[in-house]
Amino acid sequence: MRPITPYSLTLDEIARAAGAVSSTSAQLLAKIEVSGVTHSDKAVMAGDLFLALPGANFHGAEFAASAQSAGAVAVLTDKVGREIFDGLPVLVVANPREVGAQIAASLYRHPMREIHTIGVTGTNGKTTVTTLLAQLFQAAGRDCGLIGTVETRIGKDRFASARTTPEASDLQALAATMRERHMRHLVMEVSSHAIAQSRMKGSHFSIVGFTNLSQDHLDFHGSMDEYFAAKAKLFTIEYADLGFINIDDSYGAKLFNSAEIPVVSISRDDTKAQWHYVSYEADSLGNQLSLRGTGGVLIEAHTVLRGGYNLDNLAMAVAIACESGVDPVDIANIIPSLTGAEGRLENVSLGQGFSALVDYAHSPSAVENVLKSAQGFTKGRVIAVLGCGGDRDASKRSLMGKALADGADVCIFTSDNPRSEEPEEILNQMVEGVSYSDPSKLIANRRDAIAYAVSLAQSEDCVLILGKGHEKGQEIKGTIHPFDDRLVLAEEIEAKR
């Protein structure tokens, strides 16, 4: 989505700012106006600068001719891309993704600096924290934009998200559209990939938040140190003014002591933290809580959110909302209506005698936390279904399998999105070194696994389907098949009745 307001820079202005090399004369570059930026040939509009970026499987320059046909007036790429395409004025830079991000921010006049923008990063909890914040702001009468894993929102308008954090050209256009529509706040998830790939260049946040860090994405980052380093970059003066950090997490504590910007501490139980719980007590409907904040603020309320990790998510959302100027009294009145994010401990109820929930947990710590939470509010057995994604960090598979076996009374190992891998091989890695016995099983077909879990459920049990959450498809051998855990779970519950 792009703003209606016209924006433009000459290609000469862009080339000089980027330090780009071009065989086209400066006089001609000065006559070419750029009115948009995109990395996708399918999204090109007349007047666009096409970012021909190097990729894992293809180089973007291979699609530059298509971009030209759609109306692109110039191409920004690297030396490799310049060898591939020669049909428009081409600007050559060493890092087109980073430079393209800065160009997009400049073209749209740095919209994220004109909206109160909040970015949340961490392995788990990003979607819930940002969703809670958006709900808080909207309930307080403040128009808010949201960009995240599940969806993108501009006020009341909603769109499906393609990825957690968009490419910079899309992000800056979205932010400019939100500014144009007078959004007071922009709340967004910031992935480690986006930071490491320079997608965040040109962006700036009023506030950033850090939830936690646990093993994930090591296929991309290589090590936990590199993974942490990517997240920590967000807490520098380049990207943010103020940070909120969960210091109960060991990496959070490390970041709190090393961040380049001013930071505020958040803890569930540490009373020395600037935001901490005075008390919290689980009941059949959620948690009764009392939360102490900076300046002696005390917020008392009941939340329908369950589990300790959701108390952590709520504390961060409340702390940031309070810092953003929302009245603590209003926050206390809003908390009971907060529902959290789609696909996060989402209830599926058709009047059955057991509880049935769907959750996005897809890292070892997330699986451990959600199962611990389920054990806390379940009188009967916790029957859990879990798979691991293909073509992703394989080193976490056995850890996730162990977390499932340790935390569930009945564990059912199945497929997630196998992608190009064989489901059986992924399952073998999941159960390596894991001990389990009947009625726990390996069932490669995900629908069959969910059906089996439902067939076992008795009164007061909890059926918990983990890994895909809000997703509405399952990717197998390059094809995405319709598959929504919530729908499938509901269908199997209905079939049992």
C-alpha positions in Angstrom: 0.0 0.0 0.0 1.2 3.5 -0.9 0.2 7.0 0.1 -1.9 9.1 -2.2 0.3 12.2 -1.5 2.8 12.6 -4.4 6.5 12.3 -3.6 9.5 12.6 -5.8 13.3 12.8 -6.0 15.4 13.1 -9.1 17.6 10.2 -10.0 20.6 12.6 -9.7 19.7 13.4 -6.1 19.4 9.7 -5.4 22.7 8.9 -7.0 24.6 11.6 -5.2 23.1 10.7 -1.8 23.8 7.0 -2.3 27.3 7.5 -3.7 26.2 5.4 -6.7 28.1 4.7 -9.9 26.2 5.1 -13.2 27.1 5.2 -16.9 24.2 7.6 -17.4 25.1 11.3 -17.4 24.3 13.5 -14.5 22.3 15.8 -16.8 20.0 12.9 -17.9 19.7 11.6 -14.3 18.6 15.1 -13.2 15.7 14.9 -15.7 14.4 11.6 -14.4 12.0 11.8 -11.5 11.4 8.9 -9.1 8.0 8.8 -7.4 8.2 5.4 -5.7 10.5 2.6 -4.7 9.9 -1.2 -4.8 11.9 -4.5 -4.7 9.2 -6.5 -6.5 8.6 -6.3 -10.2 5.0 -7.3 -9.6 4.4 -4.2 -7.4 6.1 -1.7 -9.8 4.2 1.5 -10.6 5.0 4.1 -13.2 7.9 6.3 -12.0 9.4 3.7 -9.6 13.0 3.0 -8.8 13.4 -0.8 -9.0 15.6 -2.3 -6.3 17.3 -5.3 -7.9 18.5 -7.1 -4.8 20.7 -10.2 -4.6 18.8 -13.2 -3.2 19.4 -16.7 -2.0 18.0 -18.3 -5.3 17.8 -15.5 -7.8 19.2 -12.0 -8.4 16.6 -9.3 -8.6 18.2 -8.0 -11.8 16.7 -11.0 -13.5 13.3 -9.3 -13.1 14.4 -5.8 -14.1 13.1 -6.1 -17.6 9.7 -7.0 -16.2 9.9 -4.0 -13.9 10.8 -1.8 -16.9 7.7 -3.0 -18.7 5.6 -2.1 -15.7 6.9 1.5 -15.7 10.1 1.5 -13.6 12.3 4.4 -14.7 15.6 3.2 -13.2 17.3 0.3 -11.4 19.4 0.3 -8.2 21.6 -2.8 -7.9 25.1 -4.2 -7.3 27.9 -5.0 -9.7 26.5 -8.5 -10.4 23.1 -7.0 -11.1 24.6 -4.5 -13.5 26.1 -7.3 -15.5 22.7 -9.0 -15.8 20.6 -6.0 -16.8 21.3 -3.0 -19.1 17.9 -1.6 -20.2 17.4 1.5 -18.0 19.5 4.0 -16.1 21.3 1.7 -13.6 22.7 2.9 -10.3 25.4 0.6 -8.8 26.1 0.4 -5.1 27.9 -2.1 -2.9 24.8 -2.9 -0.8 21.6 -2.1 -2.7 19.3 -3.4 0.1 20.8 -1.0 2.7 21.0 1.9 0.3 17.5 1.2 -1.1 16.1 1.3 2.5 17.6 4.7 3.0 16.3 6.0 -0.3 12.8 4.8 0.5 12.9 6.6 3.9 14.2 9.7 2.2 11.7 9.7 -0.7 8.7 9.4 1.7 10.3 12.1 4.0 11.1 9.8 7.0 7.5 9.1 8.0 8.5 7.0 11.1 10.0 10.1 12.7 6.6 11.9 12.4 4.5 9.1 14.0 5.0 7.9 17.5 6.5 4.6 16.4 7.1 1.5 18.6 9.1 -1.5 17.5 9.1 -4.8 19.5 11.7 -7.5 19.0 12.5 -10.9 20.6 12.1 -14.6 19.9 8.7 -14.9 21.4 5.9 -12.5 22.3 6.4 -9.9 19.6 2.9 -10.5 18.0 1.1 -10.5 21.4 2.8 -7.4 22.7 2.2 -5.4 19.5 -1.4 -6.6 19.3 -2.0 -5.7 23.0 -0.5 -2.2 22.4 -2.7 -1.6 19.3 -5.8 -2.7 21.3 -4.8 -0.4 24.2 -4.2 2.6 21.9 -7.5 2.1 20.0 -9.5 1.6 23.2 -7.9 4.8 24.5 -9.2 6.7 21.4 -5.8 6.9 19.7 -5.7 5.8 16.0 -3.0 3.2 15.5 -1.2 1.4 12.7 0.1 -2.2 13.2 2.6 -4.1 11.2 3.3 -7.7 12.2 3.3 -11.5 11.5 -0.5 -11.9 11.4 -1.7 -8.8 9.8 -1.2 -5.1 8.9 -3.7 -2.6 10.2 -4.3 1.1 9.4 -6.9 2.2 11.9 -9.8 -0.1 11.3 -8.6 -1.4 7.9 -6.9 -4.8 8.0 -4.6 -6.6 5.5 -2.8 -10.0 5.6 0.9 -9.7 6.2 3.4 -11.4 3.9 6.2 -11.5 6.5 6.8 -10.3 10.1 8.8 -7.2 9.0 8.3 -5.9 5.4 11.1 -5.0 3.0 12.1 -1.4 3.6 10.4 -0.1 0.4 7.1 -1.5 1.6 7.6 -0.5 5.2 8.3 3.2 4.4 5.4 3.4 2.0 3.1 1.9 4.7 4.4 4.3 7.3 3.8 7.2 4.9 0.3 6.0 4.3 -0.3 5.8 8.1 1.0 9.4 8.5 -1.3 10.5 5.7 -4.3 8.9 7.4 -3.3 10.6 10.7 -2.4 7.6 12.7 -1.1 8.7 16.1 0.9 5.6 16.7 2.6 2.9 14.6 3.3 -0.4 16.4 5.3 -3.1 14.7 7.2 -6.3 15.1 10.9 -6.1 14.2 12.5 -9.4 13.2 16.2 -10.2 13.6 16.3 -11.0 9.9 15.1 -7.5 9.1 17.8 -5.9 11.3 20.6 -8.2 9.9 19.5 -7.6 6.3 19.5 -3.8 6.7 15.8 -3.6 6.1 15.5 -1.3 9.1 18.0 1.3 7.7 16.3 4.7 7.5 13.8 3.7 10.2 13.6 5.3 13.7 11.5 4.4 16.7 10.3 6.5 19.6 10.3 3.3 21.7 11.7 -0.2 21.2 10.9 -3.3 23.3 12.8 -6.6 23.9 10.8 -9.6 25.1 13.3 -12.5 25.3 15.8 -14.5 23.3 15.9 -18.3 22.9 17.2 -20.7 20.2 15.7 -20.0 16.8 16.8 -18.9 13.4 20.3 -20.3 13.9 20.2 -21.5 10.3 20.4 -17.8 9.4 22.4 -16.2 12.2 24.8 -19.1 12.8 25.1 -18.7 16.6 23.2 -17.3 19.6 25.8 -14.5 19.9 25.1 -13.4 16.3 21.3 -13.7 16.9 21.6 -11.5 20.0 23.8 -9.0 18.3 21.2 -8.5 15.5 18.5 -7.8 18.1 20.7 -5.5 20.2 21.3 -3.3 17.1 17.8 -2.0 17.6 18.8 -0.5 21.0 21.2 2.1 19.5 20.8 5.8 18.8 20.5 5.0 15.1 17.2 3.3 15.6 15.6 4.4 18.8 15.2 6.9 21.6 14.1 4.7 24.5 14.0 0.9 25.2 11.9 -1.3 27.4 13.5 -4.7 28.3 12.4 -7.8 30.1 15.3 -8.4 32.5 14.0 -11.8 33.6 15.5 -13.1 30.4 19.2 -13.6 30.6 19.8 -11.9 27.2 17.5 -9.1 28.3 19.5 -8.6 31.4 22.7 -8.4 29.3 21.1 -6.0 26.9 19.8 -3.8 29.8 23.4 -3.4 30.9 24.9 -2.7 27.5 22.2 -0.7 25.5 23.4 2.5 23.9 20.1 4.2 24.6 18.2 4.9 27.9 16.3 1.7 28.9 13.5 0.8 31.3 13.5 -2.6 33.1 10.5 -4.9 33.3 10.2 -8.1 35.4 7.5 -10.4 36.6 8.9 -10.8 40.1 12.0 -8.6 40.6 10.7 -5.7 42.7 13.9 -3.7 41.8 12.7 -3.5 38.1 11.0 -0.2 37.2 7.9 -2.2 36.1 7.1 -5.3 38.1 4.1 -7.3 39.4 3.2 -6.7 43.0 0.9 -9.7 42.7 -0.8 -12.0 40.2 -3.1 -14.9 40.7 -4.5 -17.3 38.1 -8.2 -18.2 38.1 -10.4 -20.1 35.8 -10.9 -17.0 33.6 -7.3 -15.7 33.4 -5.3 -13.7 36.0 -6.0 -11.1 38.6 -3.0 -8.7 38.7 -1.4 -5.7 40.3 1.4 -4.0 38.4 3.7 -1.4 39.7 5.4 1.1 37.3 7.6 4.1 37.2 6.6 7.1 39.3 4.7 4.9 41.7 2.0 3.9 39.2 -0.1 1.0 40.4 -2.5 -0.7 37.9 -4.9 -3.3 39.2 -7.1 -5.3 36.8 -8.3 -8.7 35.6 -7.0 -10.1 32.3 -8.3 -13.1 30.3 -4.8 -13.7 29.2 -3.4 -17.0 30.6 0.1 -18.1 31.4 3.2 -16.4 32.9 4.6 -15.5 29.6 1.5 -13.6 28.8 1.9 -11.7 32.0 5.3 -10.7 30.7 3.8 -9.6 27.4 1.0 -7.6 29.1 3.5 -5.9 31.4 5.5 -4.7 28.4 2.5 -3.5 26.5 1.2 -1.6 29.6 4.5 -0.1 30.4 5.0 1.2 26.8 1.4 2.5 26.6 1.9 4.4 29.9 5.2 5.9 28.7 3.3 6.8 25.5 0.9 9.0 27.5 -2.1 6.7 28.0 -3.7 7.4 31.4 -3.0 4.5 33.9 -6.6 4.7 35.0 -7.8 4.2 31.4 -5.3 1.3 31.0 -6.7 -0.5 34.1 -10.2 -0.1 32.7 -9.1 -1.4 29.2 -7.1 -4.5 30.4 -10.1 -6.7 31.0 -11.1 -6.3 27.3 -7.7 -7.1 25.9 -7.8 -10.4 23.9 -4.2 -10.8 22.7 -3.2 -12.0 19.2 -4.9 -14.3 16.8 -3.5 -17.8 17.0 -1.9 -17.3 20.4 -3.6 -19.6 22.9 -6.7 -19.1 20.8 -9.7 -21.0 22.1 -11.8 -23.3 19.8 -15.1 -24.1 21.5 -18.1 -25.9 20.2 -19.5 -26.8 23.6 -17.3 -29.9 24.0 -16.4 -31.1 27.5 -12.6 -30.4 27.1 -10.7 -27.3 26.2 -9.1 -26.9 22.8 -6.5 -24.3 22.0 -4.3 -23.3 19.1 -0.9 -21.6 19.6 1.9 -20.4 17.4 4.7 -21.8 19.6 7.5 -22.8 17.3 10.7 -22.6 19.3 11.8 -24.8 22.2 11.2 -22.1 24.9 7.8 -21.1 23.4 6.7 -24.8 23.5 7.9 -25.2 27.1 6.2 -22.0 28.2 2.8 -22.7 26.6 2.7 -26.3 27.9 3.6 -25.1 31.4 0.8 -22.6 31.2 -1.6 -25.2 30.0 -0.7 -27.5 32.8 -1.5 -24.7 35.2 -5.1 -24.3 34.1 -6.0 -27.9 33.1 -7.4 -30.3 35.6 -7.1 -33.3 33.3 -4.4 -34.2 30.7 -2.7 -31.9 28.3 -2.7 -33.6 24.9 -0.4 -31.6 22.6 0.3 -31.8 18.9 3.5 -30.3 17.5 5.6 -30.3 14.3 8.8 -28.6 13.1 9.1 -26.6 9.9 11.2 -27.8 7.0 14.1 -25.8 5.5 14.5 -24.0 8.8 16.8 -24.3 11.9 17.2 -28.1 12.2 19.2 -27.8 15.4 16.1 -26.9 17.4 14.1 -29.9 16.4 15.2 -32.4 19.1 14.9 -29.6 21.6 11.3 -28.9 20.6 10.6 -32.7 20.7 12.0 -32.9 24.2 10.0 -29.8 25.3 6.8 -31.5 24.0 7.6 -34.8 25.7 8.5 -33.1 29.0 5.5 -30.7 29.1 2.6 -32.7 27.7 0.8 -35.7 29.2 0.2 -37.1 25.7 2.5 -35.9 23.0 1.8 -36.3 19.3 4.6 -35.5 16.9 3.5 -34.4 13.4 4.3 -32.2 10.4 4.3 -28.4 10.4 5.3 -26.9 7.1 7.7 -29.6 5.7 8.5 -27.5 2.7 11.1 -29.3 0.6 12.0 -31.8 3.3 10.5 -35.2 3.9 8.1 -35.1 7.0 9.4 -38.4 8.3 13.0 -37.2 8.4 11.9 -34.1 10.4 10.0 -36.3 12.8 13.0 -38.6 13.3 15.0 -35.5 14.3 12.3 -34.3 16.6 12.2 -37.6 18.6 16.0 -38.2 18.6 16.8 -39.0 22.2 13.2 -38.4 23.3 11.4 -41.0 25.4 7.6 -41.5 24.9 5.1 -44.3 25.0 1.5 -45.1 24.0 -0.8 -43.2 23.7 1.8 -40.7 22.5 2.5 -41.2 18.8 4.3 -40.1 15.6 1.6 -39.2 13.0 3.1 -37.4 9.9 -0.3 -36.2 8.5 -1.2 -33.1 10.5 -5.0 -33.5 10.1 -4.7 -37.2 11.3 -2.6 -36.1 14.2 -5.2 -33.5 15.2 -8.0 -36.0 14.8 -6.2 -38.5 17.0 -5.7 -35.9 19.7 -9.4 -35.0 19.7 -10.3 -38.7 19.8 -8.3 -39.1 23.1 -9.7 -36.1 24.8 -12.0 -36.6 27.8 -13.8 -34.3 30.2 -11.4 -31.6 31.7 -8.5 -32.5 29.3 -6.9 -29.8 27.1 -6.1 -30.4 23.4 -3.3 -28.1 22.4 -2.3 -27.7 18.7 1.1 -26.0 18.4 3.3 -24.5 15.8 1.2 -22.8 13.1 -1.2 -20.6 15.1 -2.9 -18.1 12.7 -1.5 -19.7 9.5 -4.0 -20.7 6.9 -1.8 -22.9 4.7 0.6 -25.8 4.9 3.6 -25.7 2.5 4.6 -29.1 1.1 7.0 -29.5 -1.9 6.6 -25.9 -3.0 2.8 -25.9 -2.8 0.8 -24.2 -0.1 -2.3 -26.2 0.7 -5.2 -24.7 2.6 -4.8 -25.7 6.2 -6.0 -23.8 9.3 -5.4 -25.5 12.7 -8.4 -23.8 14.1 -10.8 -25.0 11.4 -9.4 -28.5 11.3 -9.6 -28.7 15.1 -13.2 -27.5 15.0 -14.1 -30.0 12.3 -12.6 -32.9 14.3 -14.4 -31.8 17.5 -17.7 -31.6 15.5 -17.0 -35.1 14.0 -16.5 -36.6 17.5 -19.9 -35.3 18.8 
